[in-house]
Amino acid sequence: MTDTAFRTGATERRFSLDLRALSPFIALVVLIIAGSLVNPDFLTISNLTNVATRSAFIAIIAVGATFVIASGGLDLSVGSMAALVAGVMILTLNKVGGADSATLVAGMAAAIGLSVACGLANGLIVTFGRIEPFIVTLGTMGIFRSLVVWLAAGGTITMRNADLRELYRPIYFGDIFGIPIPIIVFLVVAGIGALILYKTSFGRHVVALGSNEEVARYSGVPIWRVRTLVYVIQGVCVGIAVLVYVPRLGSATPTTGLLWELQAITAVVVGGTALKGGIGRIGGTVIGAIILELVANIMVLSNFVSEFLVGAVQGAIIIVAMLLQRSLHRGR
């Protein structure tokens, strides 16, 4: 009797785990079918490629968010950080003033350096300040956004050199063997993220920290280092996303990156990563980011719901995803 109950419980647990992992892929298929029924143009190669390209920014940032959330943390500052990094990068490009690859490298280096510094600041304050990540990143979100407003004087920071903009454009608008460069970038970032999370001791430490901090500490996991580094990884991902984003418009404003934190967290949760930590799914995160862009695309192509309600729909998605996660957890 006991053995039968044990086998039944084990089977149910495996089913729940598989269902959580498969749910974003099932949702993706359902959305594709729904989109094809709403508008025949939905399934065109150009439209699907555009959806994947536009999802690249959130997908890249969400890969970093997967590490933070899997470790039991949270980062609400990524949208404001992206705006600040984009603004500083453009100011650097304008200051250097050239129209060659050396100028671009200088701007890119400034962007990555600043994003690492912002991520490190978040990590150090959370770790050594012993303050809740929600409070820390809520504070830095306000700081980063205010700095952008100050640098832009309330207006827009724009790349002034037209030749440099033309040189930089292929990073967003170009392709390699027909595949848009932003898609290649987020696939590479996702691949590296998966390799780190699943195949290294650091990745195991991230998951252990999110599962149970006390157990992880007694198991010899370097808590402070791991917790700080996940925010640095988040910063690097924001920097990479900015490198792909800037050539799209060639400018940054105080509203750049607005609500990106909501979209990144939603992509992570929809992808199957537990918001309480202890589970991280990079592949699911990428699918989650694509799902969000697909929802927005379907809203634009249809007349059922106004496209101005995209934020409301995305907010509803994260609530539904959390309810599903809770029901699956109870069923284990």
Residue pairs with C-beta under 8 A, 6 or more apart in sequence:
12 331
12 332
13 332
16 328
16 329
16 331
16 332
17 332
19 328
20 272
20 325
20 328
21 272
21 281
21 284
23 272
23 324
24 270
24 271
24 272
24 284
24 287
24 288
24 291
25 284
25 287
27 270
27 291
28 287
28 290
28 291
28 294
31 291
31 294
31 295
31 298
32 42
32 43
32 294
34 298
35 42
35 43
35 294
35 297
35 298
35 301
36 42
36 43
38 298
38 301
38 302
38 304
39 298
39 301
39 302
41 47
41 301
42 48
42 297
42 298
42 301
47 297
49 180
49 183
50 297
51 290
51 293
51 294
51 297
52 180
52 183
52 290
52 293
53 172
53 180
53 182
53 183
54 293
55 186
55 289
55 290
55 292
55 293
56 182
56 183
56 185
56 186
56 241
56 244
57 82
57 182
57 241
57 244
57 245
57 260
58 241
58 260
58 263
58 264
58 267
58 289
58 292
58 293
59 186
59 189
59 190
59 267
59 285
59 286
59 289
59 290
60 185
60 186
60 189
60 237
60 240
60 241
60 244
61 78
61 82
61 234
61 237
61 238
61 241
61 260
61 264
62 263
62 264
62 265
62 267
62 268
62 271
62 285
62 286
62 288
62 289
63 186
63 189
63 190
63 193
63 237
63 282
63 285
63 286
64 75
64 78
64 193
64 233
64 234
64 235
64 236
64 237
64 238
65 75
65 78
65 234
65 237
65 264
65 265
65 267
65 268
65 285
66 193
66 197
66 268
66 271
66 273
66 280
66 281
66 282
66 285
67 193
67 196
67 197
67 206
67 230
67 233
67 234
67 280
68 74
68 75
68 133
68 230
68 231
68 233
68 234
69 210
69 265
69 268
69 269
69 273
69 274
69 275
69 277
69 280
70 197
70 206
70 207
70 210
70 230
70 273
70 274
70 277
70 278
70 279
70 280
71 206
71 207
71 209
71 210
71 226
71 227
71 230
71 277
72 209
72 210
72 213
72 276
72 277
72 278
73 126
73 133
73 227
73 230
73 231
73 277
74 133
74 134
74 137
74 265
75 122
75 133
75 137
75 231
75 234
75 261
76 134
76 137
76 138
76 141
76 261
77 118
77 122
77 137
77 138
77 140
77 141
77 144
77 261
78 234
78 238
78 257
78 260
78 261
78 264
79 141
79 257
79 258
79 259
79 260
79 261
80 140
80 141
80 142
80 143
80 144
80 145
80 148
80 257
81 115
81 118
81 119
81 140
81 141
81 144
81 235
81 238
81 257
82 238
82 241
82 242
82 245
82 256
82 257
82 260
83 144
83 145
83 148
83 252
83 253
83 254
83 255
83 256
83 257
83 258
84 114
84 118
84 144
84 145
84 147
84 148
84 151
85 111
85 114
85 115
85 118
85 238
85 239
85 242
86 111
86 157
86 242
86 245
86 246
86 252
86 256
86 257
87 147
87 148
87 151
87 152
87 157
87 252
87 256
88 110
88 111
88 114
88 151
89 107
89 108
89 110
89 111
89 114
89 242
89 243
89 246
89 252
90 107
90 157
90 158
90 159
90 246
90 250
90 251
90 252
91 151
91 157
92 106
92 107
92 110
92 111
93 103
93 104
93 106
93 107
93 159
93 161
93 164
94 159
94 160
94 161
96 102
96 103
96 106
96 107
97 103
97 161
98 161
98 164
99 161
99 163
99 164
99 167
100 167
101 167
103 164
104 164
104 167
104 168
108 243
111 239
111 242
111 243
111 246
112 236
112 239
112 240
112 243
114 239
115 235
115 236
115 238
115 239
115 242
116 232
116 235
116 236
116 239
117 235
118 140
118 144
118 235
118 238
119 231
119 232
119 233
119 234
119 235
119 236
119 238
120 228
120 231
120 232
120 235
121 140
122 133
122 136
122 137
122 140
122 231
122 234
122 235
123 227
123 228
123 229
123 230
123 231
123 232
124 228
125 131
125 136
125 140
126 132
126 133
126 136
126 227
126 228
126 231
127 224
127 227
127 228
128 224
129 136
141 261
145 254
148 252
148 253
148 254
148 256
149 254
151 157
152 252
152 253
152 254
154 254
155 253
156 251
156 252
156 253
157 251
157 252
157 253
158 250
158 251
159 165
159 168
159 246
159 250
159 251
165 247
165 250
168 246
168 247
168 250
169 247
170 181
170 247
171 181
171 182
171 243
171 244
171 247
172 181
172 182
172 244
172 245
172 247
172 248
173 180
173 247
173 248
174 180
174 181
175 181
176 184
181 244
182 244
185 240
185 244
186 244
186 286
186 289
187 286
189 237
189 240
190 282
190 283
190 285
190 286
193 233
193 282
194 282
194 283
196 202
196 203
196 233
197 203
197 206
197 207
197 280
197 282
198 282
202 226
202 229
203 280
205 216
205 221
205 222
205 226
206 226
206 230
206 280
207 278
207 279
207 280
208 215
208 216
208 219
208 221
209 216
209 221
209 223
209 226
209 227
209 277
210 274
210 276
210 277
210 278
210 279
210 280
211 277
211 278
212 278
213 223
216 223
217 223
246 252
259 311
259 314
262 311
262 314
262 315
262 318
263 289
263 292
263 314
264 289
265 275
265 318
266 288
266 292
266 314
266 317
266 318
266 321
267 285
267 286
267 288
267 289
267 291
267 292
268 275
268 285
268 288
269 275
269 288
269 318
269 321
269 322
269 325
270 284
270 287
270 288
270 291
270 292
270 317
270 318
270 321
271 281
271 283
271 284
271 285
271 286
271 287
271 288
271 289
272 279
272 281
272 284
273 279
273 280
273 281
273 284
273 285
274 325
274 329
275 322
275 325
291 317
292 314
292 317
295 310
295 313
295 314
295 317
296 307
296 310
296 313
296 314
299 305
299 306
299 307
299 309
299 310
299 313
300 307
305 313
